[in-house]
Amino acid sequence: MSDYNRRKRGQRPTRNKMLIICEGDKTEPMYFENYRTPQNNLDVIPIPSSRKDVGSIVEFGKKKMKDLDIKGGDLIWCVFDCDKNTDEKISIVYRNAGRSINMCLSNPSFELWFLLHFSYIETSLQNDGLLRHLKKHIPDYSKNNDCYRILRPLTDTAIRNSKKLEQLHIDNGTELNSTKSNPSTQVYKIIEVIKKFNSSSEKK
């Protein structure tokens, strides 16, 4: 774990860490790895968990917090899809995560975040339909392909579309942290935190 230690290098102050515990072992870690650059104040560390149950993902995240010596100024996010998680499971985990762990739900799946870079959609989706929509914009999309360079110029659009969807659910009285919030994704919250750290870095 020497890459994640807290030693100062030259005159550069110690960076805060952001652990991103990912349900998937390919798509999510590969995407977030693009935000891990030595020029930024925030050390983004995507970690695949290969777990589907949201409770297991959070427990895995708590273990990694200890392994990687997470301090008060550091951040940890658990990124997961709706999948087979029930409303009860989701509600319990959000309630028990506490202040130390931030939760990030995508409904139906993480690929919705990718789709929202190109188009806004309010229709409830299953994963097959979501992928069909996404491949209209990225024809060769697969979970093994890193499409960050295609997505990067459209990040602000994805953030706006995610917030618009979230507001739609709020206006309709839909619980955001539930299976009913389809389609929705909270990935934009992670990206905004990263952008904020990067912005403060550029001002120094």
N, C-alpha and C positions, 0 to 999 in steps of 0.2 A: 504493500500500500504506500510505497514511497512517493508516488505521484500525488498523493492526497495529503501530504504532511503540511505542517504549518510553519516551516522554516522560511525566513525572509531570504530573498535572493537579490543581492545587490541592495539598492535603496528602495525597492518596491515593497509596499506594505503587504502584510498577509491578506490573502483574498478570502472572502466569504465563500462557502460552498453551497451549492444547490443540488441535493440528491433528488433524482427523479426516478422513482421506483415504477417500472413499466410492467404492465400485465403481459404484453407481447415480448418476444425475444428478438424480433427483427425490426418491424416497422417503426415503433416508437423510439427504441434506443438509437437506431440509425438516424432518425430525424433530429432528435435532440442533441446528438453528438456534434452536429453542425454548429451548435451554439457554444461549444466548448473551445474557446480560443484563449491563448495566453495574454492577449492584449486587454482583456476585460477584467473588471474588478470581481466578477462572480465566476467561480469555477463550477461549471455545469457538469454534473456527473450522472449520466443516465445508467441505470442498472436494471437489466432484465430480471424478472422474477419467475417467469414461466408458470404463474399461478392464475387461475380464473376467478376463484372465489375471493370477493373483495376483503373479507375478514383475514384470509391468509396473506393477501398482498400487504395489508397494513402490518400484520405481525412480522412479515419479512422486512418491511421498512423499519420497524422498531429495532430489529436485530442489526440492520446495517447502520443505524444511528450510533450504536455502541461500537461496532467494528471500525467505523471511520471517524470516531471521535468528534461527533457533531456538537457544536457549541451553541451558545445563545444567539449569536448573530447569523447562524447558518439556517438554511431552509430545507425542508423535505416535502416533496409532493408524491402522492400515490396516484398514478394514472391508470384508470381502468375503464372497461367497456360495460355496457349494461348486461349483455350476454344473458346468462342464466341466473344472474343475481336477482333476488326478489326485493320488493319494496321494503320488507322488514329488515333484510340484511343490510341494505344500503342505508336505511335510517339509523340502525344501531351503530354502524361503523362511523358514519358522519358524527353521531352524537358522542362516541367514545374516542374519536381520534384526538380530541383536545386541541390545545393551541400549538402543540409541537409538530403536528402533521397536517398538511393541507391536502384536501381531497379534490380529485379532478375526474369527473364523470363525462364520458362521451356516450351518446345514445343515438343510434344503435352501436356505433364503434368509432374508433379513432379516425378512420378514413373520412368521416364527416368533416373534420377540421380541414382536410385537404380539399374536399369538394367546395367548401365555403370560400376558398381563395378565388374560385371562378364564378360561382353562382349562388344566389340565395334561394333556399328551398324550404317550404313550410310543411310539405307533405310527409306524413309518417313513413319511415323507411325500414326495410329489412336489409341485411348486409348484402344480399345478392343485388337488390335494386340499387343500393348505394354505390356499389362497384360499377354497375352499368353506367350510372350517371358520371362517375369519376373518369371512366375510360373514354368518355366523349371528349374530355379535356387532356387526359394523359393516356393515349391509346395503349402504350406498352406498360402501363402500371402493373406492378406486382409487389408483394411484400418484401421481395429481395432487392428491389431497385430503390436507390436513394434519389428522390425527386425534389430535394431541397432547392436546387438551383432554379428549377421551374417555379417553385412556390414562393421563393424569397421576395421577388418584386411585388407580390400580391398579398403580403402579410397583413398590411393595414386593412385591405378589403376583407380578409378573413376575420379579423378582429371585429370590424363593423358588423358583418353579417352574423357573427356569433352573438354579439350583444343585441342585435335586432331580434334574433330568435328567442333569446333569453327574455327580453321584454315582452314578446308575444305571449310566452308561457305565463309570465307574471300577470299580464292583463287578463288572461283567461283563467286565472286562479289555479294554475297547474303547479304542483310541487316540483321544483327544479331537480332536487336530488331524489329522483324516483324513475321508475320504468315508464311513467306517463309522459315524461318530457321529451318525447320523440318527435322531431329531431332536435338535438341540442348537444353542445360540447362546451366544456369549461377550459379547454386547452388555452384559449386566449388569455386567461389569467396568468398562466405561467409565462407566456411570451411577453406580456406587459411588464411583469416583474424583471425579466431578463433585460428588456429594452430600457427599463428605468435604471438598472445598474450600469448598463453600457453608456447611457446618457451622462450619468454622473462621472463616469470614467473619462469621457471625452472632454468634460469641462475642466478637469484637473491639469 
